[in-house]
Amino acid sequence: MNERESLDELAQKKKVVLGEIAKLPAFRPGTLEAAYRKCGKPNCHC
């Protein structure tokens, strides 16, 4: 197998993966993360 064949195989795999991603339900842009706030008590280190 030469380099060109490898690139062609990778391009085909990319096409398949992108097709599978396109079949997934709609996503919303953004990030999910927990937000922590201090409680506000003067001597608390939460």
mmCIF file as Biopython writes it, N, C-alpha, C and O atoms, coordinates in Angstrom:
data_model
#
loop_
_atom_site.group_PDB
_atom_site.id
_atom_site.type_symbol
_atom_site.label_atom_id
_atom_site.label_alt_id
_atom_site.label_comp_id
_atom_site.label_asym_id
_atom_site.label_entity_id
_atom_site.label_seq_id
_atom_site.pdbx_PDB_ins_code
_atom_site.Cartn_x
_atom_site.Cartn_y
_atom_site.Cartn_z
_atom_site.occupancy
_atom_site.B_iso_or_equiv
_atom_site.auth_seq_id
_atom_site.auth_asym_id
_atom_site.pdbx_PDB_model_num
ATOM 1   N N  . MET A ? 1  ? 0.850   -1.179 0.000  1.0 0.0 1  A 1 
ATOM 2   C CA . MET A ? 1  ? 0.000   0.000  0.000  1.0 0.0 1  A 1 
ATOM 3   C C  . MET A ? 1  ? 0.894   1.240  0.000  1.0 0.0 1  A 1 
ATOM 4   O O  . MET A ? 1  ? 1.798   1.369  0.826  1.0 0.0 1  A 1 
ATOM 5   N N  . ASN A ? 2  ? 0.631   2.131  -0.921 1.0 0.0 2  A 1 
ATOM 6   C CA . ASN A ? 2  ? 1.433   3.349  -0.955 1.0 0.0 2  A 1 
ATOM 7   C C  . ASN A ? 2  ? 0.732   4.486  -0.221 1.0 0.0 2  A 1 
ATOM 8   O O  . ASN A ? 2  ? -0.397  4.341  0.248  1.0 0.0 2  A 1 
ATOM 9   N N  . GLU A ? 3  ? 1.414   5.605  -0.134 1.0 0.0 3  A 1 
ATOM 10  C CA . GLU A ? 3  ? 0.884   6.742  0.632  1.0 0.0 3  A 1 
ATOM 11  C C  . GLU A ? 3  ? -0.425  7.255  0.051  1.0 0.0 3  A 1 
ATOM 12  O O  . GLU A ? 3  ? -1.328  7.635  0.797  1.0 0.0 3  A 1 
ATOM 13  N N  . ARG A ? 4  ? -0.535  7.270  -1.259 1.0 0.0 4  A 1 
ATOM 14  C CA . ARG A ? 4  ? -1.754  7.771  -1.898 1.0 0.0 4  A 1 
ATOM 15  C C  . ARG A ? 4  ? -2.951  6.904  -1.520 1.0 0.0 4  A 1 
ATOM 16  O O  . ARG A ? 4  ? -4.033  7.425  -1.251 1.0 0.0 4  A 1 
ATOM 17  N N  . GLU A ? 5  ? -2.766  5.607  -1.498 1.0 0.0 5  A 1 
ATOM 18  C CA . GLU A ? 5  ? -3.857  4.716  -1.112 1.0 0.0 5  A 1 
ATOM 19  C C  . GLU A ? 5  ? -4.253  4.950  0.342  1.0 0.0 5  A 1 
ATOM 20  O O  . GLU A ? 5  ? -5.435  4.898  0.683  1.0 0.0 5  A 1 
ATOM 21  N N  . SER A ? 6  ? -3.282  5.202  1.183  1.0 0.0 6  A 1 
ATOM 22  C CA . SER A ? 6  ? -3.578  5.477  2.586  1.0 0.0 6  A 1 
ATOM 23  C C  . SER A ? 6  ? -4.406  6.748  2.724  1.0 0.0 6  A 1 
ATOM 24  O O  . SER A ? 6  ? -5.369  6.786  3.490  1.0 0.0 6  A 1 
ATOM 25  N N  . LEU A ? 7  ? -4.036  7.782  1.986  1.0 0.0 7  A 1 
ATOM 26  C CA . LEU A ? 7  ? -4.792  9.036  2.037  1.0 0.0 7  A 1 
ATOM 27  C C  . LEU A ? 7  ? -6.206  8.839  1.508  1.0 0.0 7  A 1 
ATOM 28  O O  . LEU A ? 7  ? -7.160  9.402  2.044  1.0 0.0 7  A 1 
ATOM 29  N N  . ASP A ? 8  ? -6.336  8.043  0.462  1.0 0.0 8  A 1 
ATOM 30  C CA . ASP A ? 8  ? -7.669  7.769  -0.077 1.0 0.0 8  A 1 
ATOM 31  C C  . ASP A ? 8  ? -8.528  7.004  0.934  1.0 0.0 8  A 1 
ATOM 32  O O  . ASP A ? 8  ? -9.719  7.278  1.076  1.0 0.0 8  A 1 
ATOM 33  N N  . GLU A ? 9  ? -7.914  6.043  1.633  1.0 0.0 9  A 1 
ATOM 34  C CA . GLU A ? 9  ? -8.652  5.302  2.656  1.0 0.0 9  A 1 
ATOM 35  C C  . GLU A ? 9  ? -9.078  6.215  3.798  1.0 0.0 9  A 1 
ATOM 36  O O  . GLU A ? 9  ? -10.205 6.125  4.285  1.0 0.0 9  A 1 
ATOM 37  N N  . LEU A ? 10 ? -8.182  7.087  4.219  1.0 0.0 10 A 1 
ATOM 38  C CA . LEU A ? 10 ? -8.518  8.027  5.296  1.0 0.0 10 A 1 
ATOM 39  C C  . LEU A ? 10 ? -9.641  8.967  4.869  1.0 0.0 10 A 1 
ATOM 40  O O  . LEU A ? 10 ? -10.539 9.261  5.657  1.0 0.0 10 A 1 
ATOM 41  N N  . ALA A ? 11 ? -9.594  9.432  3.638  1.0 0.0 11 A 1 
ATOM 42  C CA . ALA A ? 11 ? -10.650 10.315 3.140  1.0 0.0 11 A 1 
ATOM 43  C C  . ALA A ? 11 ? -11.989 9.587  3.132  1.0 0.0 11 A 1 
ATOM 44  O O  . ALA A ? 11 ? -13.017 10.173 3.470  1.0 0.0 11 A 1 
ATOM 45  N N  . GLN A ? 12 ? -11.979 8.310  2.746  1.0 0.0 12 A 1 
ATOM 46  C CA . GLN A ? 12 ? -13.215 7.529  2.735  1.0 0.0 12 A 1 
ATOM 47  C C  . GLN A ? 12 ? -13.738 7.324  4.152  1.0 0.0 12 A 1 
ATOM 48  O O  . GLN A ? 12 ? -14.939 7.448  4.392  1.0 0.0 12 A 1 
ATOM 49  N N  . LYS A ? 13 ? -12.851 7.012  5.088  1.0 0.0 13 A 1 
ATOM 50  C CA . LYS A ? 13 ? -13.263 6.841  6.483  1.0 0.0 13 A 1 
ATOM 51  C C  . LYS A ? 13 ? -13.840 8.135  7.041  1.0 0.0 13 A 1 
ATOM 52  O O  . LYS A ? 13 ? -14.833 8.112  7.768  1.0 0.0 13 A 1 
ATOM 53  N N  . LYS A ? 14 ? -13.221 9.262  6.702  1.0 0.0 14 A 1 
ATOM 54  C CA . LYS A ? 14 ? -13.721 10.564 7.154  1.0 0.0 14 A 1 
ATOM 55  C C  . LYS A ? 14 ? -15.129 10.793 6.626  1.0 0.0 14 A 1 
ATOM 56  O O  . LYS A ? 14 ? -16.002 11.273 7.350  1.0 0.0 14 A 1 
ATOM 57  N N  . LYS A ? 15 ? -15.344 10.448 5.370  1.0 0.0 15 A 1 
ATOM 58  C CA . LYS A ? 15 ? -16.659 10.621 4.757  1.0 0.0 15 A 1 
ATOM 59  C C  . LYS A ? 15 ? -17.709 9.778  5.486  1.0 0.0 15 A 1 
ATOM 60  O O  . LYS A ? 15 ? -18.824 10.240 5.725  1.0 0.0 15 A 1 
ATOM 61  N N  . VAL A ? 16 ? -17.347 8.545  5.835  1.0 0.0 16 A 1 
ATOM 62  C CA . VAL A ? 16 ? -18.269 7.653  6.550  1.0 0.0 16 A 1 
ATOM 63  C C  . VAL A ? 16 ? -18.587 8.217  7.933  1.0 0.0 16 A 1 
ATOM 64  O O  . VAL A ? 16 ? -19.749 8.248  8.338  1.0 0.0 16 A 1 
ATOM 65  N N  . VAL A ? 17 ? -17.563 8.662  8.656  1.0 0.0 17 A 1 
ATOM 66  C CA . VAL A ? 17 ? -17.762 9.198  10.009 1.0 0.0 17 A 1 
ATOM 67  C C  . VAL A ? 17 ? -18.630 10.452 9.966  1.0 0.0 17 A 1 
ATOM 68  O O  . VAL A ? 17 ? -19.542 10.601 10.780 1.0 0.0 17 A 1 
ATOM 69  N N  . LEU A ? 18 ? -18.359 11.347 9.032  1.0 0.0 18 A 1 
ATOM 70  C CA . LEU A ? 18 ? -19.169 12.563 8.923  1.0 0.0 18 A 1 
ATOM 71  C C  . LEU A ? 18 ? -20.618 12.229 8.576  1.0 0.0 18 A 1 
ATOM 72  O O  . LEU A ? 18 ? -21.538 12.909 9.031  1.0 0.0 18 A 1 
ATOM 73  N N  . GLY A ? 19 ? -20.821 11.198 7.781  1.0 0.0 19 A 1 
ATOM 74  C CA . GLY A ? 19 ? -22.176 10.752 7.470  1.0 0.0 19 A 1 
ATOM 75  C C  . GLY A ? 19 ? -22.892 10.238 8.707  1.0 0.0 19 A 1 
ATOM 76  O O  . GLY A ? 19 ? -24.079 10.504 8.898  1.0 0.0 19 A 1 
ATOM 77  N N  . GLU A ? 20 ? -22.171 9.500  9.554  1.0 0.0 20 A 1 
ATOM 78  C CA . GLU A ? 20 ? -22.757 9.002  10.797 1.0 0.0 20 A 1 
ATOM 79  C C  . GLU A ? 20 ? -23.092 10.155 11.743 1.0 0.0 20 A 1 
ATOM 80  O O  . GLU A ? 20 ? -24.139 10.144 12.389 1.0 0.0 20 A 1 
ATOM 81  N N  . ILE A ? 21 ? -22.214 11.136 11.824 1.0 0.0 21 A 1 
ATOM 82  C CA . ILE A ? 21 ? -22.468 12.303 12.677 1.0 0.0 21 A 1 
ATOM 83  C C  . ILE A ? 21 ? -23.704 13.046 12.187 1.0 0.0 21 A 1 
ATOM 84  O O  . ILE A ? 21 ? -24.503 13.522 12.994 1.0 0.0 21 A 1 
ATOM 85  N N  . ALA A ? 22 ? -23.866 13.149 10.882 1.0 0.0 22 A 1 
ATOM 86  C CA . ALA A ? 22 ? -25.015 13.857 10.318 1.0 0.0 22 A 1 
ATOM 87  C C  . ALA A ? 22 ? -26.335 13.180 10.684 1.0 0.0 22 A 1 
ATOM 88  O O  . ALA A ? 22 ? -27.374 13.839 10.705 1.0 0.0 22 A 1 
ATOM 89  N N  . LYS A ? 23 ? -26.314 11.885 10.970 1.0 0.0 23 A 1 
ATOM 90  C CA . LYS A ? 23 ? -27.528 11.151 11.334 1.0 0.0 23 A 1 
ATOM 91  C C  . LYS A ? 23 ? -27.943 11.370 12.789 1.0 0.0 23 A 1 
ATOM 92  O O  . LYS A ? 23 ? -29.066 11.038 13.167 1.0 0.0 23 A 1 
ATOM 93  N N  . LEU A ? 24 ? -27.054 11.922 13.601 1.0 0.0 24 A 1 
ATOM 94  C CA . LEU A ? 24 ? -27.360 12.141 15.013 1.0 0.0 24 A 1 
ATOM 95  C C  . LEU A ? 24 ? -28.406 13.239 15.170 1.0 0.0 24 A 1 
ATOM 96  O O  . LEU A ? 24 ? -28.528 14.105 14.303 1.0 0.0 24 A 1 
ATOM 97  N N  . PRO A ? 25 ? -29.167 13.212 16.275 1.0 0.0 25 A 1 
ATOM 98  C CA . PRO A ? 25 ? -30.146 14.276 16.507 1.0 0.0 25 A 1 
ATOM 99  C C  . PRO A ? 25 ? -29.452 15.629 16.691 1.0 0.0 25 A 1 
ATOM 100 O O  . PRO A ? 25 ? -28.250 15.701 16.945 1.0 0.0 25 A 1 
ATOM 101 N N  . ALA A ? 26 ? -30.231 16.676 16.558 1.0 0.0 26 A 1 
ATOM 102 C CA . ALA A ? 26 ? -29.694 18.041 16.628 1.0 0.0 26 A 1 
ATOM 103 C C  . ALA A ? 26 ? -29.011 18.308 17.969 1.0 0.0 26 A 1 
ATOM 104 O O  . ALA A ? 26 ? -29.490 17.893 19.024 1.0 0.0 26 A 1 
ATOM 105 N N  . PHE A ? 27 ? -27.911 18.991 17.902 1.0 0.0 27 A 1 
ATOM 106 C CA . PHE A ? 27 ? -27.175 19.402 19.088 1.0 0.0 27 A 1 
ATOM 107 C C  . PHE A ? 27 ? -27.335 20.902 19.273 1.0 0.0 27 A 1 
ATOM 108 O O  . PHE A ? 27 ? -27.618 21.623 18.316 1.0 0.0 27 A 1 
ATOM 109 N N  . ARG A ? 28 ? -27.162 21.356 20.460 1.0 0.0 28 A 1 
ATOM 110 C CA . ARG A ? 28 ? -27.167 22.787 20.748 1.0 0.0 28 A 1 
ATOM 111 C C  . ARG A ? 28 ? -25.741 23.226 20.996 1.0 0.0 28 A 1 
ATOM 112 O O  . ARG A ? 28 ? -24.998 22.533 21.690 1.0 0.0 28 A 1 
ATOM 113 N N  . PRO A ? 29 ? -25.339 24.362 20.447 1.0 0.0 29 A 1 
ATOM 114 C CA . PRO A ? 29 ? -23.970 24.831 20.692 1.0 0.0 29 A 1 
ATOM 115 C C  . PRO A ? 29 ? -23.788 25.248 22.143 1.0 0.0 29 A 1 
ATOM 116 O O  . PRO A ? 29 ? -24.736 25.688 22.792 1.0 0.0 29 A 1 
ATOM 117 N N  . GLY A ? 30 ? -22.594 25.112 22.641 1.0 0.0 30 A 1 
ATOM 118 C CA . GLY A ? 30 ? -22.298 25.539 24.001 1.0 0.0 30 A 1 
ATOM 119 C C  . GLY A ? 30 ? -21.567 24.466 24.777 1.0 0.0 30 A 1 
ATOM 120 O O  . GLY A ? 30 ? -21.174 23.432 24.237 1.0 0.0 30 A 1 
ATOM 121 N N  . THR A ? 31 ? -21.396 24.736 26.042 1.0 0.0 31 A 1 
ATOM 122 C CA . THR A ? 31 ? -20.661 23.843 26.919 1.0 0.0 31 A 1 
ATOM 123 C C  . THR A ? 31 ? -21.491 23.574 28.166 1.0 0.0 31 A 1 
ATOM 124 O O  . THR A ? 31 ? -22.140 24.473 28.700 1.0 0.0 31 A 1 
ATOM 125 N N  . LEU A ? 32 ? -21.460 22.335 28.617 1.0 0.0 32 A 1 
ATOM 126 C CA . LEU A ? 32 ? -22.121 21.991 29.871 1.0 0.0 32 A 1 
ATOM 127 C C  . LEU A ? 32 ? -21.066 21.916 30.953 1.0 0.0 32 A 1 
ATOM 128 O O  . LEU A ? 32 ? -20.083 21.186 30.823 1.0 0.0 32 A 1 
ATOM 129 N N  . GLU A ? 33 ? -21.266 22.658 32.006 1.0 0.0 33 A 1 
ATOM 130 C CA . GLU A ? 33 ? -20.339 22.602 33.134 1.0 0.0 33 A 1 
ATOM 131 C C  . GLU A ? 33 ? -21.057 23.053 34.390 1.0 0.0 33 A 1 
ATOM 132 O O  . GLU A ? 33 ? -22.025 23.811 34.325 1.0 0.0 33 A 1 
ATOM 133 N N  . ALA A ? 34 ? -20.583 22.591 35.519 1.0 0.0 34 A 1 
ATOM 134 C CA . ALA A ? 34 ? -21.160 22.982 36.799 1.0 0.0 34 A 1 
ATOM 135 C C  . ALA A ? 34 ? -20.598 24.334 37.210 1.0 0.0 34 A 1 
ATOM 136 O O  . ALA A ? 34 ? -19.410 24.601 37.035 1.0 0.0 34 A 1 
ATOM 137 N N  . ALA A ? 35 ? -21.453 25.175 37.751 1.0 0.0 35 A 1 
ATOM 138 C CA . ALA A ? 35 ? -21.014 26.490 38.228 1.0 0.0 35 A 1 
ATOM 139 C C  . ALA A ? 35 ? -21.186 26.530 39.741 1.0 0.0 35 A 1 
ATOM 140 O O  . ALA A ? 35 ? -22.263 26.234 40.259 1.0 0.0 35 A 1 
ATOM 141 N N  . TYR A ? 36 ? -20.147 26.887 40.425 1.0 0.0 36 A 1 
ATOM 142 C CA . TYR A ? 36 ? -20.184 26.960 41.884 1.0 0.0 36 A 1 
ATOM 143 C C  . TYR A ? 36 ? -20.007 28.408 42.316 1.0 0.0 36 A 1 
ATOM 144 O O  . TYR A ? 36 ? -19.179 29.140 41.774 1.0 0.0 36 A 1 
ATOM 145 N N  . ARG A ? 37 ? -20.795 28.798 43.290 1.0 0.0 37 A 1 
ATOM 146 C CA . ARG A ? 37 ? -20.706 30.159 43.815 1.0 0.0 37 A 1 
ATOM 147 C C  . ARG A ? 37 ? -20.390 30.106 45.301 1.0 0.0 37 A 1 
ATOM 148 O O  . ARG A ? 37 ? -20.752 29.156 45.996 1.0 0.0 37 A 1 
ATOM 149 N N  . LYS A ? 38 ? -19.726 31.114 45.764 1.0 0.0 38 A 1 
ATOM 150 C CA . LYS A ? 38 ? -19.474 31.218 47.201 1.0 0.0 38 A 1 
ATOM 151 C C  . LYS A ? 38 ? -20.772 31.590 47.895 1.0 0.0 38 A 1 
ATOM 152 O O  . LYS A ? 38 ? -21.622 32.279 47.330 1.0 0.0 38 A 1 
ATOM 153 N N  . CYS A ? 39 ? -20.911 31.126 49.123 1.0 0.0 39 A 1 
ATOM 154 C CA . CYS A ? 39 ? -22.155 31.366 49.853 1.0 0.0 39 A 1 
ATOM 155 C C  . CYS A ? 39 ? -22.269 32.801 50.362 1.0 0.0 39 A 1 
ATOM 156 O O  . CYS A ? 39 ? -23.375 33.267 50.635 1.0 0.0 39 A 1 
ATOM 157 N N  . GLY A ? 40 ? -21.155 33.503 50.495 1.0 0.0 40 A 1 
ATOM 158 C CA . GLY A ? 40 ? -21.199 34.889 50.934 1.0 0.0 40 A 1 
ATOM 159 C C  . GLY A ? 40 ? -20.945 35.100 52.412 1.0 0.0 40 A 1 
ATOM 160 O O  . GLY A ? 40 ? -20.849 36.243 52.859 1.0 0.0 40 A 1 
ATOM 161 N N  . LYS A ? 41 ? -20.834 34.035 53.180 1.0 0.0 41 A 1 
ATOM 162 C CA . LYS A ? 41 ? -20.540 34.182 54.604 1.0 0.0 41 A 1 
ATOM 163 C C  . LYS A ? 41 ? -19.088 34.630 54.758 1.0 0.0 41 A 1 
ATOM 164 O O  . LYS A ? 41 ? -18.211 34.101 54.075 1.0 0.0 41 A 1 
ATOM 165 N N  . PRO A ? 42 ? -18.816 35.580 55.629 1.0 0.0 42 A 1 
ATOM 166 C CA . PRO A ? 42 ? -17.473 36.167 55.727 1.0 0.0 42 A 1 
ATOM 167 C C  . PRO A ? 42 ? -16.353 35.172 56.030 1.0 0.0 42 A 1 
ATOM 168 O O  . PRO A ? 42 ? -15.250 35.338 55.508 1.0 0.0 42 A 1 
ATOM 169 N N  . ASN A ? 43 ? -16.586 34.157 56.842 1.0 0.0 43 A 1 
ATOM 170 C CA . ASN A ? 43 ? -15.520 33.222 57.213 1.0 0.0 43 A 1 
ATOM 171 C C  . ASN A ? 43 ? -15.626 31.871 56.499 1.0 0.0 43 A 1 
ATOM 172 O O  . ASN A ? 43 ? -14.955 30.915 56.887 1.0 0.0 43 A 1 
ATOM 173 N N  . CYS A ? 44 ? -16.442 31.787 55.485 1.0 0.0 44 A 1 
ATOM 174 C CA . CYS A ? 44 ? -16.643 30.520 54.780 1.0 0.0 44 A 1 
ATOM 175 C C  . CYS A ? 44 ? -15.738 30.462 53.548 1.0 0.0 44 A 1 
ATOM 176 O O  . CYS A ? 44 ? -15.586 31.456 52.837 1.0 0.0 44 A 1 
ATOM 177 N N  . HIS A ? 45 ? -15.141 29.301 53.300 1.0 0.0 45 A 1 
ATOM 178 C CA . HIS A ? 45 ? -14.256 29.124 52.151 1.0 0.0 45 A 1 
ATOM 179 C C  . HIS A ? 45 ? -14.853 28.155 51.134 1.0 0.0 45 A 1 
ATOM 180 O O  . HIS A ? 45 ? -14.133 27.392 50.490 1.0 0.0 45 A 1 
ATOM 181 N N  . CYS A ? 46 ? -16.166 28.196 50.999 1.0 0.0 46 A 1 
ATOM 182 C CA . CYS A ? 46 ? -16.783 27.270 50.045 1.0 0.0 46 A 1 
ATOM 183 C C  . CYS A ? 46 ? -16.574 27.718 48.616 1.0 0.0 46 A 1 
ATOM 184 O O  . CYS A ? 46 ? -17.030 27.051 47.687 1.0 0.0 46 A 1 
#
